[in-house]
């Protein structure tokens, strides 16, 4: 009876911890989306108010031009939050390959622009005194103007994002070159991992390792010791971590954001488009992207686990 209660308590602690982690991750993603929506609101408001990019007939305005700009800035921000909250693209993007992410990004932008254009058309009768507010001409103009302005700003932000990410990758590659073989101290069960900052260095036990998931410039490492599951967040990129454990058997990159211990895989499901891996002691699954199926299948068969 005591063992049953201990097992039940352990399971409840795990479920509670997992629920807390999922809740915090949802809050993180919501904050991320809200920040982007806030940026969208600010840029749209300043752009409309300062530059007046589209023809405005002052006589048709029911309210001040500043109020009109506020309406046209608030609606895209709310649409942005609502779209990603419903579709869940931001939350699920880590499970996609690069090609799928690109498709979803441009599809999402095109969909958002269309919705913003339609909503702007529907708002015309509330803010403009014009007998032709409900004409197809103004529907076309609102959608066209949204795609023109949205495409311009999206191109700028995508280019800026690409530039800063490239700079960050170059910095990481430079740091990786400074890691020499003599800096990696290997003991029977422990590997010393060097992070970007010395105070973030940590010891890593390959035999207890299940998988690691990228979280921006951090990785979440999941291990299991004596049937006890442990998750640890370390400030190091997945690429830098992968370089330092590349000589250890059975540890492979299976996805853009995941690295696994193939010897700990408990079950494999899926098809030629990708796999989902299960591990003992956790209900969390890990994806294997289509580009990594070949190396996974080969190593999995070599271990005699197929």
C-alpha positions as CSV (number, residue, x, y, z in Angstrom):
1,X,0.0,0.0,0.0
2,X,2.9,2.3,0.8
3,X,4.6,1.6,-2.5
4,X,1.3,2.2,-4.3
5,X,1.0,5.6,-2.6
6,X,4.6,6.5,-3.3
7,X,4.1,5.6,-7.0
8,X,0.9,7.5,-7.1
9,X,2.5,10.6,-5.5
10,X,5.4,10.4,-7.9
11,X,3.1,10.2,-10.9
12,X,1.0,13.1,-9.5
13,X,4.2,15.2,-9.1
14,X,5.3,14.4,-12.6
15,X,1.8,15.3,-14.0
16,X,1.8,18.5,-12.0
17,X,5.3,19.4,-13.1
18,X,4.5,18.7,-16.7
19,X,1.3,20.8,-16.5
20,X,3.2,23.7,-15.0
21,X,5.8,23.5,-17.7
22,X,3.1,23.5,-20.4
23,X,1.4,26.4,-18.7
24,X,4.6,28.4,-18.5
25,X,5.3,27.6,-22.2
26,X,1.9,28.8,-23.2
27,X,2.4,32.0,-21.3
28,X,5.8,32.5,-23.0
29,X,4.2,32.0,-26.4
30,X,1.3,34.3,-25.6
31,X,3.8,37.0,-24.4
32,X,5.8,36.5,-27.6
33,X,2.7,37.0,-29.8
34,X,1.5,40.0,-27.7
35,X,4.9,41.7,-28.1
36,X,4.7,41.2,-31.9
37,X,1.1,42.6,-31.8
38,X,2.3,45.6,-29.8
39,X,5.1,46.3,-32.3
40,X,2.6,46.0,-35.2
41,X,0.2,48.5,-33.5
42,X,3.0,51.0,-32.9
43,X,4.5,50.8,-36.4
44,X,1.1,51.0,-38.1
45,X,0.0,54.0,-36.0
46,X,3.1,56.0,-36.6
47,X,3.2,55.1,-40.3
48,X,-0.5,56.1,-40.9
49,X,-0.3,59.3,-38.7
50,X,3.0,60.6,-39.8
51,X,3.1,59.8,-43.5
52,X,-0.6,59.6,-44.5
53,X,0.4,57.0,-47.2
54,X,-3.1,56.7,-48.7
55,X,-5.5,59.4,-50.0
56,X,-7.7,60.8,-47.2
57,X,-10.7,63.0,-47.8
58,X,-11.0,65.1,-44.6
59,X,-14.6,65.9,-45.3
60,X,-15.6,62.2,-45.1
61,X,-14.1,61.6,-41.6
62,X,-16.6,61.1,-38.8
63,X,-13.8,61.5,-36.2
64,X,-10.4,63.0,-36.0
65,X,-7.6,61.6,-38.1
66,X,-5.7,60.4,-35.0
67,X,-8.7,58.4,-33.9
68,X,-9.0,56.9,-37.4
69,X,-5.4,55.9,-37.3
70,X,-5.9,54.3,-33.9
71,X,-8.8,52.2,-35.2
72,X,-6.7,51.1,-38.2
73,X,-3.7,50.3,-35.9
74,X,-5.7,48.4,-33.2
75,X,-7.6,46.1,-35.6
76,X,-4.5,44.5,-37.2
77,X,-3.0,43.9,-33.7
78,X,-6.1,42.2,-32.5
79,X,-6.4,40.2,-35.7
80,X,-2.7,39.1,-35.3
81,X,-3.2,37.9,-31.8
82,X,-6.5,36.1,-32.6
83,X,-5.1,34.4,-35.7
84,X,-2.1,32.9,-34.0
85,X,-4.1,32.1,-30.9
86,X,-6.5,30.1,-33.0
87,X,-4.2,28.6,-35.5
88,X,-1.4,28.0,-33.0
89,X,1.4,28.4,-35.5
90,X,3.8,30.1,-33.0
91,X,3.2,27.2,-30.5
92,X,3.8,24.4,-33.0
93,X,6.5,25.8,-35.2
94,X,9.2,23.8,-33.5
95,X,7.7,20.6,-34.8
96,X,8.0,21.7,-38.4
97,X,10.8,21.4,-40.9
98,X,12.4,24.6,-42.4
99,X,10.4,24.2,-45.6
100,X,7.1,23.8,-43.8
101,X,7.9,26.8,-41.5
102,X,8.5,29.0,-44.6
103,X,5.2,27.9,-46.2
104,X,3.3,28.4,-42.9
105,X,4.9,31.8,-42.4
106,X,3.9,33.2,-45.9
107,X,0.5,31.5,-45.8
108,X,-0.1,33.1,-42.3
109,X,1.0,36.5,-43.5
110,X,-1.2,36.3,-46.6
111,X,-4.2,35.2,-44.5
112,X,-3.7,37.9,-42.0
113,X,-3.4,40.6,-44.7
114,X,-6.6,39.4,-46.3
115,X,-8.5,39.4,-42.9
116,X,-7.2,42.9,-42.1
117,X,-8.3,44.2,-45.5
118,X,-11.8,42.8,-45.1
119,X,-12.1,44.1,-41.5
120,X,-10.9,47.6,-42.7
121,X,-13.6,47.5,-45.3
122,X,-16.3,46.6,-42.8
123,X,-15.1,49.4,-40.5
124,X,-15.5,52.1,-43.3
125,X,-19.2,52.8,-42.5
126,X,-18.3,53.4,-38.9
127,X,-15.6,56.0,-39.5
128,X,-16.3,57.5,-43.0
129,X,-19.2,59.5,-44.4
130,X,-19.3,58.1,-47.9
131,X,-22.4,56.7,-49.7
132,X,-20.1,54.2,-51.6
133,X,-18.6,52.6,-48.4
134,X,-20.1,49.2,-49.3
135,X,-18.9,49.1,-52.9
136,X,-16.6,46.5,-54.4
137,X,-14.2,49.3,-55.3
138,X,-13.5,50.1,-51.7
139,X,-13.3,46.4,-50.7
140,X,-10.6,46.0,-53.4
141,X,-8.8,49.2,-52.2
142,X,-8.7,48.2,-48.6
143,X,-7.4,44.7,-49.4
144,X,-4.9,46.1,-51.9
145,X,-3.6,48.8,-49.5
146,X,-3.2,46.2,-46.8
147,X,-1.1,43.9,-49.0
148,X,1.0,46.8,-50.1
149,X,1.8,48.2,-46.7
150,X,1.9,44.8,-45.0
151,X,4.2,43.4,-47.7
152,X,6.5,46.4,-47.3
153,X,6.9,46.1,-43.6
154,X,7.0,42.3,-43.5
155,X,9.9,42.3,-46.0
156,X,11.8,44.8,-43.8
157,X,11.2,42.8,-40.6
158,X,12.0,39.4,-42.3
159,X,15.2,40.9,-43.7
160,X,16.1,42.4,-40.3
161,X,15.3,39.1,-38.5
162,X,17.5,37.2,-41.0
163,X,20.4,39.6,-40.6
164,X,20.4,39.5,-36.8
165,X,20.1,35.7,-36.8
166,X,23.0,35.4,-39.2
167,X,25.1,37.6,-36.9
168,X,24.1,35.4,-33.9
169,X,25.0,32.3,-35.9
170,X,28.4,33.7,-36.8
171,X,29.1,34.6,-33.2
172,X,28.1,31.0,-32.1
173,X,30.3,29.5,-34.9
174,X,33.2,31.7,-33.7
175,X,32.7,30.5,-30.1
176,X,32.5,26.9,-31.3
177,X,35.9,27.2,-33.0
178,X,37.4,28.1,-29.6
179,X,36.4,24.8,-28.1
180,X,39.3,22.4,-28.4
181,X,39.4,18.7,-27.8
182,X,41.5,19.3,-24.6
183,X,38.7,21.5,-23.2
184,X,36.2,18.5,-23.2
185,X,36.9,16.5,-20.0
186,X,35.5,13.0,-20.3
187,X,35.0,10.8,-17.4
188,X,33.4,7.3,-17.4
189,X,29.9,8.6,-16.9
190,X,30.2,12.4,-17.2
191,X,31.1,14.9,-19.9
192,X,32.0,18.4,-19.1
193,X,30.1,20.8,-21.4
194,X,31.4,24.3,-22.1
195,X,28.6,26.9,-22.6
196,X,28.9,30.4,-24.1
197,X,29.7,31.8,-20.6
198,X,31.9,29.9,-18.2
199,X,29.5,30.2,-15.3
200,X,26.9,28.2,-17.4
201,X,29.2,25.2,-17.9
202,X,27.8,22.0,-16.7
203,X,28.3,18.2,-16.3
204,X,26.4,15.9,-18.6
205,X,25.7,12.2,-18.1
206,X,25.2,10.5,-21.5
207,X,23.9,7.2,-20.0
208,X,21.0,8.9,-18.3
209,X,20.2,11.2,-21.3
210,X,16.9,10.8,-23.2
211,X,16.6,13.9,-25.4
212,X,17.3,17.6,-25.6
213,X,15.0,20.3,-27.0
214,X,16.1,23.7,-28.3
215,X,14.5,26.7,-26.7
216,X,16.2,29.7,-28.5
217,X,19.6,30.1,-27.0
218,X,18.8,27.4,-24.3
219,X,18.3,23.7,-24.4
220,X,16.1,21.6,-22.1
221,X,17.8,18.3,-21.3
222,X,15.6,15.4,-20.2
223,X,17.3,12.6,-18.3
224,X,16.2,9.6,-16.3
225,X,18.0,8.1,-13.3
226,X,16.5,5.1,-11.5
227,X,13.1,5.7,-13.1
228,X,13.2,9.3,-11.9
229,X,12.7,11.9,-14.7
230,X,14.5,15.2,-14.6
231,X,14.4,18.2,-16.9
232,X,17.1,20.8,-16.8
233,X,17.4,24.1,-18.7
234,X,20.9,25.1,-19.8
235,X,22.1,28.2,-21.5
236,X,23.7,26.8,-24.6
237,X,22.6,26.4,-28.2
238,X,21.7,23.0,-29.5
239,X,24.4,23.3,-32.2
240,X,27.1,24.0,-29.6
241,X,25.9,21.1,-27.4
242,X,25.8,18.8,-30.4
243,X,29.4,19.6,-31.3
244,X,30.7,18.6,-27.8
245,X,28.8,15.3,-27.6
246,X,29.4,14.3,-31.2
247,X,31.9,11.6,-30.3
248,X,29.5,9.8,-27.9
249,X,27.7,6.7,-29.3
250,X,23.9,6.7,-29.9
251,X,23.5,10.5,-29.5
252,X,22.1,12.0,-32.8
253,X,20.3,15.0,-34.1
254,X,16.8,13.8,-35.2
255,X,15.2,17.2,-35.8
256,X,15.9,20.9,-36.1
257,X,15.1,21.4,-32.5
258,X,15.8,17.9,-31.0
259,X,18.7,15.7,-30.2
260,X,18.2,12.2,-28.8
261,X,19.8,9.1,-27.2
262,X,18.6,6.5,-29.8
263,X,19.5,3.8,-27.3
264,X,16.7,5.0,-25.0
265,X,13.9,5.0,-27.6
266,X,11.1,2.9,-26.4
267,X,8.7,3.1,-29.3
268,X,8.6,4.4,-32.9
269,X,5.5,5.5,-34.8
270,X,4.9,7.3,-38.1
271,X,5.6,6.9,-41.8
272,X,7.9,8.2,-44.5
273,X,7.0,11.8,-43.7
274,X,8.4,11.6,-40.2
275,X,8.4,9.6,-36.9
276,X,7.3,10.2,-33.4
277,X,9.6,8.7,-30.7
278,X,8.5,7.6,-27.2
279,X,10.7,7.1,-24.2
280,X,10.1,5.1,-21.0
281,X,9.0,7.2,-18.0
282,X,7.6,10.2,-20.0
283,X,4.5,10.8,-22.2
284,X,6.3,13.4,-24.2
285,X,7.1,12.4,-27.8
286,X,10.0,13.6,-30.0
287,X,9.7,14.1,-33.7
288,X,12.1,12.7,-36.4
289,X,12.0,15.0,-39.4
290,X,11.9,13.6,-42.9
291,X,15.5,14.7,-43.6
292,X,16.8,12.7,-40.7
293,X,14.9,9.4,-41.3
294,X,17.8,7.8,-43.1
295,X,20.4,8.2,-40.4
296,X,17.9,7.3,-37.7
297,X,16.8,4.1,-39.5
298,X,20.4,3.0,-40.0
299,X,21.5,3.5,-36.4
300,X,18.2,2.1,-35.1
301,X,18.8,-1.1,-37.0
302,X,22.4,-1.3,-36.0
303,X,21.3,-1.4,-32.4
304,X,18.9,-4.2,-33.2
305,X,15.9,-2.2,-32.0
306,X,13.8,-2.4,-35.1
